Amino acid sequence: MAYKNYALMFHEIKSSHFLRIQAFTLFIITYIDWTLIPFVTKLEGTHLPVYMISIYMLIGALDGFLQPLFKNIKIYHIYLFAICLDMLQIVSYLVFSESVVLFTYIILSIFTIQGITFEISRIHTVDFMQDEKVELKDYLMIRSLMVSAAIVGGSLSAMVFDYLTKDLKPLLWYLSFLGIVGIYFQFVLYKKFRKRLCNEQIEIQKDKKELFEKFRV
């Protein structure tokens, strides 16, 4: 039966600690954004002119053009950049009390850059799953499952918050806490990716040295 594929996916997650951390991190970061997106959409429709919204949409659609520029970038540098973006996003919540318009511009800029970063990181993460003995098809389905679950959870959370209160401050405090948790797990991934790549580089240098010694002899 087709539903058994879910069991296989969860088995893949359970068998790989590295994949579990990735799946949870992807879920929590996506959940934060999609909890906030409905409120930001309302703000941009209220405060931003159409041409500015179009500009953000235009920039967000450039990921396909930008990806070749980052073909050789180290994956841990992408995660370090993502951590900086998430920290900036948490700080931007403080701007909301001072200027709603400025907050809207800042958060839309962060969302746009995050979307591009997300696509770039997805491409570069695939190679590491081969070392984890995770099927590429399963890995992509797991990512899709986590993203879909996060969007559903974020949308429902936005409905609940909107029903309970019109004040965004409790929501921003809640998302700040989750953001700190997400940053922690992204930092864990950053260290794991960096360690793997550094170890691989050491092995390559060692192999080159041994090969050079053989030729010299």
Secondary structure, 3 states (H helix, E strand, C coil): CCCHHHHHHHHHHHHCHHHHHHHHHHHHHHHHHHHHHHHHHHHHHHHCCHHHHHHHHHHHCCHHHHHHHHCCCCHHHHHHHHHHHHHHHHHHHHHHHCCHHHHHHHHHHHHHHHHHHHHHHHHHHHHHHHHCCCCHHHHHHHHHHHHHHHHHHHHHHHHHHHHHCCCCHHHHHHHHHHHHHHHHHHHHHHHHHHHHHHHHHHHHHHHHHHHHHHHHC
